Amino acid sequence: MIGNKLLKTVLGTLILPFCAQAQQNLTQYVNPFIGSADHGHVFVGANVPLGAVQLGPTQIPQIWDKFNGWDWCSGYNYKSQEILGFTHTHLSGTGIGDLNDLMIVPANGKLQLTPAEFNKMSTGYGSSFKKENEVAKPGFYSAYLDDYQVQANLTATERVGYHQYRYEKTDNAHILVDLGYHINWDKPTDTYIKQVNDSTFVGYRFSTGWATDQKLYFAIRTSQPIQKVRFFDGKEEKLGQTTFKGQAIKAALFFDAVKNKTIELKVGISPVSSTNALNNINAEIPGWNFEKVKQEADQRWNKTLNKIQFEADKDTKTIFYTALYHTYFAPTIFNDANGDYMGTDKQVYEKQDFVNHTVFSLWDTYRGLHPLMTILEDRKINQDFIKTMLAIYQQQGKLPMWHLQGNETNTMVGLPAIPVIADAFLKGIIDEKDYPLVWEAVKTTAMGNDHGLKYARELTYIPIDSMPNESVAWALEYAIADFGAYKIAEKLGKTEDAAYFKKRYKLYEQYFDKEVGHFVGKKANGEFRRPFDPLMAKHRENDYCEGNAWQYTWLVPQDVKGLINLFGGEEKFLKKLDYFTTMSSDLGGEASPDISGLIGQYAQGNEPNHHIPYLYAYAGQPWKGAALARKAMTEFYTNSPAGLCGNDDVGQMSAWYVFSAMGFYPLNAMSGVYVFGSPMMQHANINLPNGKTMAIDVKNQGKSNPYIKSIKLNGKPYSKTFITHAQLLEGGQMEIEMSATPNKNFGKNKADWPSSIDNN
């Protein structure tokens, strides 16, 4: 008879792979500075997963550099050696700059009202600092401001930024609140501040920029009384009042730093009102305990990072967990603790039963980040994303494209909300009661008129006579969205609509120029664009968007078999794909800076190419895709500030790595299929939201072993080159054996190839 202790051990061994694993300390493997140099544009500072507050340093853009300050889109770049102050909202990885709202400067000495000029810190507020005195961890940021002799520590909750400043130099110590400060595209239009008492201030900052009508309300509480306040509108001092309104209001809050060298601030923000901002402070940080809030932020990040327990060498593990960390910067929360939020129509929606979100970089994130959320997050969070998009549809008459702080920016191309909604719909995430609104929103958006959509509506191509630039990019993205509309209609039993959208998602075929073997812009008379240069990549001035003809040749993830047929079969398709990944990387003059991370003409640094390594599996040669994915992971993702080869694009570049490092990727998430590539770990537990675990063991892992030799699933040989979403959610045990040489029999049989269409 087996003893109780032995029985428990045996049962534990049997159950372990299928149940959520014990939590580990994983924040230690995050390096927030990865992607903060060069063109990564990531946010560096203190936040919690999907938090509205992203509290961090804002620096001086070096506008003399060749990118004209572009590399400070987040407000921060690793090469800067000064900090102007600390702001409460940032963008991460974008190619356009905004936010950096509500500047707080812990200062002393002469009162300065304007930010210092680059390399001239005496000309305004701000301080130099040394990189060795800068610390960034999930939920925490700290730096020593040399010129002020102030130690600055920051942490955050979802809607509140918590500042802690220790003054070694106490002369004329003050906190400057600058509502007029602006960076990049942003500019204030109306600002307001009111002193409520000796430790409470409320107000707002309205601005225009990428978000053309942004409204941010705030409340500030200080840990010690403010002895004197000086108010300014620009540089003009305002006297005798406690309430001030203007375009660039500033307030200098003076306190007794001799008596108490440390001052703390709790800053709540709200899209609705300063009253709500104050209530957010009361709800999220009612007391004064900086270390406790810092620890809670670390715990929240640890809980999130433990959704995947990934074992690899230290550098790979750090790159992986930093990537996973970056995928949780957005879509950020855009409501108050009581459920209120400001809609796109600028109306206040009170006490809603879902969490409203913003910062939807959908052209990027529909490809990998949102599919990652469907694996890692529970139904509620994914439903909140969809409910937000549906609310935006109701408020502005179409689904979002690139939504920012209650504003539609109409940035990038296509209808990228539809693939996200279709993916969630097909995976059973959306409640049935929302189906009628889902279909209304999808169909109404797909039947619009803007940007050549009327031609797709009429089942024809977009002529370059009507759209001189980017017609092919728009059309290919429309076709991807139309596949989503087709799949939703099919599942809802809308036969006529399904037949119509099935034709629309095949419209990519009309752009294929057999003479040159690429998708090419087409005139109204049916002639393809001539002269034609497939390498021409001038930024947004060709038939593509941030790319060239070579890079857009493969953008048909919804119908890979159809794409292969255009080339005349698998052999010709593979030959062209091989050439694409080995040809010269020269882009010629005036190429878009977004085209980066080149392997041949494959551009890892920009999203339209992210699925390409996984196309090889659809033609029976998955080992080539494995080698390409491994090369991209090892060359373009490193444990250094310059560790990203392009903009992180609100986490999509990072999401690609998270998937690919685990060994699979959703080439077309709407198909419910993940295609195998080249795993980078020895072991991973994917702790699924249903309480189950997919445990993946990788044998013979090594830098020289990029190829999958064989796979076992739950102890049985598994010959397919993909796994379905349903299989993944079942949990279990997967064993992958790697090799230095390709096993060309793995994935050779057509029955084992993935399909882009028929797996739901």
C-alpha positions in Angstrom: 0.0 0.0 0.0 1.4 3.4 -0.9 2.1 5.7 2.0 0.3 9.0 2.3 3.5 11.0 1.7 4.4 9.0 -1.4 0.8 9.1 -2.7 0.8 12.9 -2.4 4.1 13.1 -4.2 2.8 10.9 -7.1 -0.4 12.8 -7.3 1.5 16.1 -7.3 3.6 15.0 -10.1 0.6 14.0 -12.1 -1.4 17.1 -11.5 1.4 19.7 -11.7 1.5 20.2 -15.4 -2.2 20.8 -15.6 -2.7 23.3 -12.7 -1.5 26.9 -12.1 2.1 26.9 -10.8 3.3 28.5 -7.6 4.2 32.2 -8.0 7.8 33.1 -8.5 9.7 36.4 -8.0 9.9 37.5 -11.7 10.1 41.3 -11.5 13.8 40.8 -10.9 14.2 39.7 -14.5 12.7 42.9 -15.9 15.1 45.5 -17.4 12.8 48.6 -18.1 15.7 50.3 -20.0 15.4 47.8 -22.9 14.1 49.7 -25.8 14.7 53.1 -24.2 17.6 54.0 -26.5 17.6 54.6 -30.3 14.1 54.1 -31.8 12.4 51.9 -29.2 10.6 54.8 -27.7 9.5 52.8 -24.6 8.1 54.4 -21.4 10.5 54.4 -18.4 8.9 55.0 -15.1 6.4 53.7 -12.5 3.1 52.1 -13.4 1.0 49.0 -12.8 -0.4 46.7 -15.5 -2.6 48.7 -17.9 -2.6 51.6 -15.4 -3.8 55.0 -16.4 -0.9 56.6 -14.6 2.5 56.2 -16.1 4.6 58.4 -13.9 8.1 59.0 -15.1 10.8 61.4 -16.1 10.5 63.8 -18.9 13.6 65.0 -20.7 14.7 67.5 -23.3 14.3 66.3 -26.8 17.6 66.8 -28.7 15.9 68.4 -31.8 19.3 68.7 -33.5 19.6 65.0 -34.0 18.8 63.5 -37.5 15.4 62.3 -36.3 14.5 65.8 -35.1 13.5 64.8 -31.6 11.6 61.7 -32.8 13.4 59.5 -30.3 11.8 61.3 -27.4 8.2 60.3 -28.3 7.8 58.9 -24.9 9.5 61.9 -23.3 12.5 59.8 -22.4 15.6 58.5 -24.2 18.4 56.6 -22.5 21.1 58.8 -23.9 19.7 62.0 -22.2 21.5 63.1 -19.0 19.0 65.5 -17.6 15.5 65.4 -16.2 13.2 68.3 -16.4 10.7 66.8 -14.0 8.1 64.1 -13.7 4.9 63.7 -15.7 1.9 61.4 -15.2 1.0 60.1 -18.6 3.3 58.8 -21.3 3.1 56.8 -24.6 5.3 53.8 -25.0 6.9 52.7 -28.3 4.8 55.0 -30.5 6.1 56.9 -33.6 4.1 60.0 -32.7 4.5 61.9 -29.4 1.9 63.2 -27.0 0.9 63.2 -23.3 3.6 63.9 -20.7 0.8 65.7 -18.8 1.0 67.4 -15.4 4.7 68.3 -14.8 5.9 68.1 -11.2 9.4 69.5 -10.5 11.0 69.0 -7.0 13.2 72.2 -7.0 15.0 74.6 -4.7 17.1 77.8 -5.1 15.9 80.4 -7.6 12.4 79.8 -8.8 12.5 78.9 -12.5 9.2 78.9 -14.5 10.3 77.5 -17.9 12.1 74.3 -18.8 15.9 74.5 -19.3 17.4 74.4 -22.8 19.4 71.4 -23.9 22.9 71.4 -22.4 22.1 74.7 -20.6 20.5 73.6 -17.3 20.9 77.1 -15.7 18.4 78.5 -18.2 15.4 77.0 -16.6 14.1 74.3 -14.4 15.4 70.7 -14.5 18.5 68.9 -13.3 21.3 66.8 -14.6 21.6 63.3 -13.2 24.0 60.3 -13.5 22.9 57.1 -15.0 24.5 55.1 -12.2 22.1 56.8 -9.8 19.0 55.9 -11.8 16.9 52.9 -10.9 13.9 51.5 -12.8 11.9 48.4 -11.8 8.4 47.4 -12.4 6.2 49.8 -10.4 9.2 52.0 -9.3 11.5 54.7 -10.6 14.2 56.6 -8.8 16.9 59.1 -9.7 19.1 61.6 -7.9 18.8 65.1 -9.2 22.3 66.5 -9.0 21.6 70.2 -9.5 18.8 70.2 -6.9 20.4 67.6 -4.6 17.1 65.8 -4.4 16.5 62.1 -4.3 13.3 61.4 -6.3 11.4 58.1 -5.8 8.2 57.3 -7.7 5.6 54.6 -7.6 2.0 54.3 -8.8 -1.4 52.6 -8.6 -3.9 52.5 -11.5 -5.0 56.1 -11.3 -2.6 57.7 -8.7 1.0 58.7 -9.0 2.9 58.6 -5.7 6.0 60.9 -5.4 8.6 60.9 -2.6 11.3 63.6 -2.6 14.1 63.9 -0.1 15.9 67.3 -0.2 19.5 67.5 0.8 19.6 71.1 -0.3 16.8 73.0 1.5 17.2 76.6 0.2 13.9 77.9 -1.0 12.6 74.3 -1.4 9.4 74.1 -3.5 7.4 71.9 -5.8 6.7 73.4 -9.2 3.4 72.3 -10.9 3.7 73.3 -14.6 0.4 72.8 -16.5 1.8 74.7 -19.5 4.7 72.4 -20.2 4.4 70.6 -23.5 6.5 68.3 -25.6 6.3 66.8 -29.1 2.9 67.4 -30.7 1.1 68.4 -27.5 0.1 71.9 -26.5 -2.2 73.1 -23.7 -5.4 75.0 -24.6 -6.9 75.6 -21.2 -5.5 75.0 -17.7 -6.9 75.5 -14.2 -5.7 75.1 -10.6 -7.4 75.7 -7.3 -6.0 75.6 -3.8 -8.5 73.7 -1.6 -6.4 73.9 1.6 -2.8 73.9 2.7 -2.2 70.4 1.4 -4.8 69.9 -1.4 -4.9 71.3 -5.0 -7.2 70.4 -7.8 -7.5 71.4 -11.5 -7.3 70.4 -15.1 -5.2 70.5 -18.2 -6.9 70.5 -21.6 -4.7 70.2 -24.6 -4.4 69.5 -28.3 -1.9 67.3 -30.1 -2.2 63.8 -31.5 -5.3 63.6 -29.3 -6.9 66.8 -30.5 -9.2 67.4 -27.6 -7.6 65.8 -24.5 -9.0 66.5 -21.0 -7.1 65.6 -17.9 -8.4 66.4 -14.5 -6.2 66.1 -11.4 -5.9 66.3 -7.6 -2.7 66.8 -5.6 -2.3 66.0 -1.9 1.0 66.8 -0.1 2.3 65.0 3.0 3.2 68.2 4.8 1.5 71.7 4.7 2.4 74.1 2.0 3.4 77.4 3.6 3.3 79.6 0.6 1.9 79.3 -3.0 2.9 81.5 -5.9 0.7 81.3 -9.0 1.6 82.3 -12.6 0.0 82.4 -16.0 3.0 81.8 -18.2 5.6 84.1 -16.5 3.0 86.6 -15.2 2.4 86.2 -11.5 -1.2 86.2 -10.3 -1.8 87.6 -6.8 -4.6 87.5 -4.2 -6.5 84.5 -5.4 -6.6 80.7 -4.7 -8.2 79.8 -8.1 -6.5 80.5 -11.5 -7.4 79.7 -15.1 -5.3 80.3 -18.2 -3.5 78.7 -21.1 -0.3 77.9 -19.1 -0.9 78.0 -15.4 1.9 77.2 -13.0 2.0 77.0 -9.2 5.1 77.0 -7.0 4.4 75.2 -3.7 6.9 76.2 -1.0 7.3 74.1 2.2 9.7 73.8 5.2 12.4 71.4 4.0 14.6 72.3 7.0 12.1 70.9 9.5 11.2 68.0 7.3 13.5 67.1 4.4 11.1 64.6 2.8 7.8 65.6 1.1 5.4 63.2 -0.6 2.7 63.8 -3.1 -0.2 61.8 -4.2 -1.5 62.8 -7.6 -4.7 61.4 -8.8 -5.9 61.8 -12.4 -9.3 61.5 -14.1 -10.8 61.9 -17.5 -14.0 63.2 -15.9 -13.5 65.6 -13.0 -11.1 66.8 -10.3 -13.7 65.5 -7.8 -13.2 62.0 -9.3 -9.4 62.5 -9.3 -9.6 63.2 -5.5 -11.8 60.2 -5.0 -9.4 58.1 -6.9 -6.7 59.0 -4.4 -9.1 58.1 -1.5 -9.9 54.8 -3.2 -6.4 53.7 -4.2 -4.0 55.3 -1.7 -5.9 56.5 1.4 -2.8 56.6 3.6 0.8 57.7 3.5 3.1 54.7 3.1 5.3 54.9 0.1 7.0 51.5 0.7 3.7 49.7 1.0 2.4 51.1 -2.3 5.7 50.4 -4.0 5.6 46.8 -2.7 1.9 46.4 -3.9 3.0 47.6 -7.4 5.7 45.0 -7.5 3.2 42.3 -6.4 0.8 43.3 -9.1 3.6 43.0 -11.7 4.7 39.7 -10.3 1.2 38.3 -10.5 1.0 39.4 -14.2 4.5 38.1 -15.1 3.7 34.7 -13.5 1.1 34.1 -16.1 4.1 32.6 -18.0 6.9 31.0 -16.1 9.8 30.9 -18.5 13.1 29.2 -17.8 16.1 30.1 -19.9 19.6 31.6 -19.6 19.7 34.9 -17.7 19.8 37.2 -20.7 17.0 35.4 -22.6 14.9 35.3 -19.5 15.5 39.1 -18.9 14.6 39.9 -22.5 11.5 37.7 -22.3 10.1 39.2 -19.1 10.9 42.7 -20.2 8.9 42.0 -23.4 6.0 40.6 -21.3 6.2 43.7 -19.1 6.0 46.0 -22.1 2.9 44.2 -23.4 1.0 45.4 -20.3 1.5 49.1 -20.8 -1.7 49.4 -22.9 -4.6 49.6 -23.6 -4.5 51.7 -20.5 -7.4 52.2 -18.1 -9.5 55.3 -19.0 -12.1 55.5 -16.3 -12.4 56.3 -12.6 -12.6 54.1 -9.6 -16.3 54.6 -9.5 -16.7 53.5 -13.2 -17.1 57.0 -14.7 -15.4 57.8 -18.0 -15.4 60.4 -20.7 -16.6 59.1 -24.1 -15.4 60.0 -27.6 -18.4 62.3 -27.8 -17.1 64.1 -24.7 -20.1 63.0 -22.7 -19.6 61.6 -19.2 -20.8 58.0 -18.8 -21.3 57.3 -15.2 -20.8 54.2 -13.1 -20.4 51.8 -16.0 -20.2 48.1 -15.5 -17.0 47.7 -17.5 -13.5 49.2 -17.4 -13.1 51.6 -20.2 -9.7 51.7 -21.9 -7.7 53.9 -24.3 -4.4 53.9 -26.2 -5.5 51.4 -28.8 -2.6 51.1 -31.3 -4.7 48.6 -33.2 -2.8 48.5 -36.6 0.1 47.1 -34.5 -1.6 45.2 -31.7 -4.2 43.2 -33.6 -1.4 41.0 -34.9 0.1 39.7 -31.6 -0.7 41.7 -28.5 -4.4 41.2 -28.4 -4.1 37.5 -29.3 -1.7 37.2 -26.4 -4.3 38.7 -24.1 -6.8 36.1 -25.1 -4.4 33.4 -23.7 -3.2 35.2 -20.6 -6.2 37.2 -19.4 -9.6 36.3 -18.1 -12.8 36.9 -20.1 -13.5 40.1 -18.1 -10.4 42.0 -19.2 -10.8 41.0 -22.9 -14.5 41.7 -22.7 -13.7 45.2 -21.4 -11.5 45.8 -24.4 -14.3 44.8 -26.7 -17.0 46.7 -24.7 -14.8 49.8 -25.0 -14.5 49.4 -28.8 -18.3 49.0 -29.1 -18.9 52.0 -26.9 -16.5 54.0 -29.2 -18.5 52.8 -32.2 -21.8 54.0 -30.6 -20.2 57.4 -29.9 -18.4 58.1 -33.1 -20.2 55.9 -35.7 -17.4 53.6 -36.5 -15.0 51.3 -34.6 -11.7 52.8 -33.4 -8.5 52.9 -35.5 -6.0 54.4 -33.2 -7.8 55.7 -30.1 -6.0 58.0 -27.7 -7.5 59.6 -24.5 -11.0 59.7 -25.8 -10.0 60.9 -29.3 -9.9 59.1 -32.6 -6.6 59.9 -34.3 -7.4 58.0 -37.5 -3.8 56.9 -37.6 -2.4 54.1 -39.8 -4.4 52.1 -42.3 -7.2 49.5 -42.6 -10.0 48.6 -40.1 -7.8 47.0 -37.3 -10.5 46.8 -34.6 -12.4 44.2 -36.7 -9.7 41.5 -36.4 -9.5 42.0 -32.6 -13.3 41.8 -32.2 -13.5 38.8 -34.6 -10.7 37.0 -32.7 -12.5 37.5 -29.4 -15.9 36.5 -30.9 -14.5 33.3 -32.5 -12.8 32.3 -29.2 -16.1 32.6 -27.3 -15.0 35.6 -25.3 -17.9 37.9 -26.2 -21.2 37.5 -24.4 -24.1 36.4 -26.7 -26.2 39.4 -25.5 -23.6 41.6 -27.3 -23.7 39.8 -30.6 -26.3 42.1 -32.3 -24.1 45.2 -31.4 -21.0 43.4 -32.5 -22.4 42.7 -35.9 -23.8 46.1 -36.3 -20.5 47.8 -35.4 -18.4 45.5 -37.7 -20.7 45.7 -40.7 -21.3 49.5 -40.4 -17.6 50.1 -40.1 -16.8 47.8 -43.0 -19.4 49.5 -45.2 -17.9 53.0 -44.8 -16.7 55.3 -47.4 -13.3 56.7 -46.3 -9.9 55.9 -47.6 -11.0 53.9 -50.7 -13.4 51.7 -48.7 -16.2 52.4 -51.1 -14.3 50.5 -53.8 -13.9 47.4 -51.5 -17.7 47.8 -50.8 -18.3 47.5 -54.5 -16.0 44.4 -54.7 -13.3 46.1 -56.7 -9.8 47.6 -56.3 -8.8 51.0 -55.1 -7.5 52.9 -58.1 -4.3 55.0 -57.6 -6.0 57.7 -59.6 -8.2 58.2 -56.5 -5.7 57.2 -53.8 -2.1 58.1 -55.1 -0.4 56.8 -51.9 -0.9 53.6 -49.8 -3.7 52.1 -51.8 -2.2 48.6 -51.6 -1.6 48.9 -47.9 -5.2 50.0 -47.3 -6.6 47.3 -49.5 -4.6 44.4 -48.0 -5.5 45.5 -44.5 -9.2 45.8 -45.5 -9.1 42.3 -46.8 -7.8 41.0 -43.4 -10.6 42.8 -41.6 -13.1 41.5 -44.2 -12.0 38.0 -43.3 -13.0 38.8 -39.7 -16.4 40.1 -40.8 -16.9 36.9 -42.9 -16.1 34.6 -40.0 -18.5 36.5 -37.7 -21.3 36.5 -40.2 -20.7 32.8 -40.9 -21.0 31.9 -37.2 -24.1 34.1 -36.8 -25.8 32.3 -39.7 -25.9 35.4 -41.8 -25.5 33.5 -45.1 -25.8 36.5 -47.5 -23.4 38.7 -45.5 -20.9 35.8 -45.2 -20.9 35.2 -48.9 -20.4 38.9 -49.5 -17.5 39.3 -47.1 -15.9 36.1 -48.4 -15.6 37.8 -51.8 -14.2 40.9 -50.1 -11.4 39.2 -48.2 -10.2 37.8 -51.6 -9.9 41.2 -53.2 -6.2 41.2 -52.5 -5.9 39.1 -55.7 -6.9 42.1 -57.8 -3.6 43.9 -56.9 -1.3 41.0 -57.8 0.8 41.9 -60.8 2.0 38.6 -62.3 4.5 40.4 -64.5 6.5 41.6 -61.4 5.2 39.1 -58.8 4.1 41.7 -56.3 1.0 43.6 -55.1 1.1 46.8 -57.1 -1.0 49.9 -57.3 -3.5 49.9 -60.1 -5.0 52.6 -62.3 -8.8 53.0 -62.9 -8.2 51.7 -66.5 -6.7 48.4 -65.1 -3.1 49.2 -65.8 -0.6 48.5 -63.0 1.7 51.3 -61.8 4.7 51.9 -64.1 7.5 52.6 -63.6 7.6 50.2 -60.7 10.4 49.8 -58.2 9.7 47.0 -55.6 12.3 48.5 -53.2 11.1 52.1 -53.2 10.3 52.8 -49.5 9.9 56.5 -49.2 7.9 57.2 -46.0 4.2 57.0 -46.8 4.7 58.1 -50.4 4.3 54.9 -52.3 1.5 52.3 -52.6 2.4 50.9 -49.2 2.5 52.1 -45.6 5.9 52.2 -44.0 7.2 49.6 -46.3 7.9 48.6 -49.9 6.4 46.1 -52.4 8.7 43.3 -51.2 7.6 43.7 -47.6 3.9 43.8 -48.5 4.0 40.9 -50.9 3.2 38.5 -48.0 0.4 40.4 -46.2 -2.3 37.9 -46.7 -2.4 36.0 -43.4 -6.2 35.4 -43.8 -5.7 33.3 -47.0 -2.2 31.9 -47.2 -3.3 29.1 -49.6 -4.7 31.7 -51.9 -1.5 33.7 -51.8 0.5 30.6 -52.6 -1.7 29.9 -55.6 -1.0 33.4 -56.9 2.7 32.4 -57.1 1.8 29.2 -58.9 2.2 26.7 -56.0 4.4 26.0 -53.0 7.7 25.6 -54.9 7.5 29.0 -56.5 6.2 30.6 -53.3 9.1 29.2 -51.3 11.6 30.2 -53.9 10.4 33.8 -53.7 10.2 33.7 -49.9 13.8 32.4 -49.7 15.0 35.2 -52.0 13.1 37.8 -50.0 14.9 36.8 -46.7 18.4 36.6 -48.3 18.4 39.5 -50.8 20.2 42.8 -50.2 18.8 44.9 -47.3 19.5 48.1 -49.2 16.3 50.3 -49.2 17.7 53.1 -51.3 17.4 56.7 -50.4 14.7 58.3 -48.3 13.5 55.0 -46.8 11.0 55.2 -44.0 12.8 55.1 -40.6 10.1 52.6 -39.5 11.6 49.9 -41.8 14.3 48.4 -39.5 15.6 45.1 -38.2 16.3 43.8 -41.7 17.1 40.3 -42.7 17.2 40.5 -46.5 14.1 42.7 -47.0 12.3 41.1 -44.1 11.7 43.9 -41.6 11.4 42.7 -38.0 11.1 46.4 -36.8 7.7 46.9 -38.5 4.5 45.0 -38.0 3.4 44.0 -41.5 6.3 41.5 -41.6 5.8 39.9 -38.2 3.9 36.8 -39.5 6.4 36.1 -42.3 8.7 33.5 -40.6 5.6 31.4 -39.9 4.5 31.3 -43.6 7.0 28.6 -44.3 4.9 26.1 -42.4 2.0 26.6 -44.9 4.3 25.3 -47.7 5.9 22.4 -45.9 9.2 23.9 -44.9 8.7 25.1 -41.2 12.5 24.8 -40.4 13.2 27.8 -42.6 10.7 29.8 -40.6 12.3 28.6 -37.4 15.7 29.7 -38.5 14.4 33.2 -39.5 12.5 33.6 -36.2 15.5 32.5 -34.2 17.7 35.0 -36.1 15.3 37.8 -35.5 15.0 37.0 -31.8 18.8 36.8 -31.2 19.9 39.7 -33.4 17.2 42.3 -32.7 16.1 41.6 -29.1 19.0 42.1 -26.6 19.4 42.9 -22.9 20.5 46.5 -23.5 18.9 50.0 -23.8 19.1 49.6 -27.6 17.6 46.1 -27.4 14.7 46.7 -29.8 15.3 47.2 -33.5 12.3 49.6 -34.0 9.5 51.3 -32.1 7.9 48.9 -29.6 4.5 50.2 -30.9 2.6 50.0 -27.6 3.9 46.4 -27.0 3.4 44.7 -30.4 7.2 44.3 -31.0 7.4 42.8 -27.5 4.3 40.6 -28.0 5.9 39.1 -31.1 8.9 38.1 -28.9 6.8 36.7 -26.1 5.0 34.4 -28.6 8.1 33.5 -30.7 10.3 32.8 -27.7 7.7 30.3 -26.4 7.9 28.7 -29.8 4.7 29.6 -31.6 2.9 32.6 -33.1 -0.7 33.4 -34.3 0.0 34.1 -37.9 -3.7 34.8 -38.3 -5.3 34.9 -34.8 -8.8 34.7 -36.3 -8.1 31.2 -37.6 -7.5 29.9 -34.0 -4.1 28.5 -35.0 -0.6 29.1 -33.5 2.2 28.0 -35.8 5.4 26.5 -34.3 8.7 28.2 -34.8 11.8 28.1 -32.6 11.4 28.1 -28.8 14.1 29.9 -26.7 13.5 28.3 -23.3 14.3 25.1 -21.5 10.8 25.1 -19.9 7.7 27.2 -19.7 4.4 27.0 -17.9 1.6 29.0 -19.4 -0.8 29.5 -16.6 -4.1 29.9 -18.4 -7.0 32.0 -17.1 -9.2 28.8 -16.8 -6.9 27.5 -14.1 -5.1 25.0 -16.3 -1.4 25.0 -17.4 0.3 24.2 -20.6 3.7 23.0 -19.6 6.4 23.0 -22.4 9.7 21.2 -22.0 12.3 21.9 -24.6 15.1 19.3 -25.0 18.5 20.1 -26.5 17.9 23.8 -26.3 20.9 25.8 -27.4 22.1 28.7 -29.5 23.1 26.3 -32.3 19.9 24.3 -32.1 17.2 26.4 -33.7 15.2 23.6 -35.4 12.3 21.5 -34.0 13.2 17.8 -34.4 10.0 16.4 -32.9 7.1 17.2 -30.6 5.1 15.2 -28.1 1.8 16.3 -26.7 0.7 14.7 -23.5 3.2 11.9 -24.1 2.1 11.1 -27.7 4.0 12.0 -30.9 2.6 15.2 -32.4 3.4 15.7 -36.1 1.4 18.9 -36.8 3.3 22.2 -37.3 0.7 24.1 -35.3 -1.5 23.9 -32.2 -5.1 25.3 -32.0 -6.4 27.7 -29.4 -8.7 25.1 -28.1 -5.9 22.6 -27.6 -3.8 25.2 -25.8 -6.6 26.0 -23.4 -6.9 22.4 -22.5 -3.5 22.6 -20.9 -1.3 19.6 -20.6 2.3 18.7 -21.3 4.3 19.4 -24.5 7.7 18.2 -25.2 9.8 19.7 -28.0 13.1 18.3 -29.0 15.5 20.7 -30.8 18.3 20.0 -33.3 21.2 21.8 -35.0 20.0 20.4 -38.4 16.5 20.6 -39.8 14.3 17.6 -39.6 12.8 18.0 -43.1 10.2 15.3 -42.4 8.6 17.4 -39.6 5.8 19.3 -41.4 6.4 17.7 -44.7 3.0 15.9 -44.9 0.3 18.3 -46.1 -2.1 16.9 -43.5 0.1 18.5 -40.8 0.2 21.9 -42.4 -1.8 24.8 -40.7 -4.7 26.3 -42.5 -5.4 30.0 -42.3 -9.2 29.6 -42.6 -10.8 26.5 -41.2 -9.7 25.8 -37.6 -12.5 27.4 -35.6 
